[in-house]
């Protein structure tokens, strides 16, 4: 690949909060399967004893995300381009794994299912309409990142409204009193729930899989650090496609540049903690507590997304019909916005790899649009084939995501220690956090594979 070109590290803006956004986008896209389906379902079955996994998952993902951001802040390249510098096809491997995880349109069918609880209709046709709408939004927006960011900010605000209303009206005092003691009871509950479901919940606490990798694409589009030199993805129909090289830059680590670097690094860490980590954990906590307060002890609860309809009915009885409607409406919009972000980041990762390593004369924006519609049409074909159970689809995606995190956490250690200047490399405790991520997701992936093999052989 072409070597990194010399360039100046831009100074951070005087008011850095003006460029807050990638962490909110990550939280908005991540507020989906884990927060509205997997963790509430687990809480309805075994209480809050698995809430510790959300804290572990989010803390682990914070360190993963920051090492992904480190490379892009320092070079303006995406982390997949960096992986391709270690071995040409590494980027393609992760792009294909992200596509494999996200071809299963569990978020679209989840949103469609909640829409039917509100207004009726056919899940398959509504899900197909959602996928078509996603394709149109991502290929007609003049600047794709800006449309994505605004959608996710609206979603985060809607979820915040749900949390406030639930706190005031829907969660009884007894549940608040029981919550700390229950959350302190660390348990896996694999016997009741199964390893694939628990692995999916741990992997999708906040983000997971390819979404973490796309953190570098989002901060590049927002102009963080050396990403300010990179072109943005725009609509090939309503914007101006950019065909500049996707490889990056390097800066001399002199005193002035290192002062700027420390300011960028400090801001990036605070932005990630205050948005992605905080928003994700608070949402998981409240949706789990709400599910526990309404569904705990209820026998015969279905092992699919229809448990949310039962929860909405109980909330309507306790608080009023308006709250049951609000619960389902925000849930449906949240899953739609998540599906929008998931198709976006999957397409970004694949377009970035293909444009950088294989199709260098083509516009990344055009490649991106083609992949968006490939994912949309494949999702429609899967739904039309009759596979439309969101929980099953999300568990499959979660297991693939966990395996991806196991592999790329190891590669991040090599990437940032080998390709960055000594002054920019991660500290020892951050390397230790990545080693923990490798061990965690490797162990859980292995346990899940063995569990499924035993079931096949039984």
Helices and strands as residue ranges (DSSP letters): E 5-6, G 16-19, H 22-30, I 33-38, H 39-46, H 51-75, H 79-86, H 90-102, H 106-119, H 123-140, H 144-165, I 166-170, H 173-183, H 190-193, H 195-203, H 210-213, H 215-222, G 225-229, E 249-250, H 255-271, I 272-277, H 278-295, H 307-318, H 321-353, I 354-358, H 364-384, H 390-418, G 422-424, H 428-457
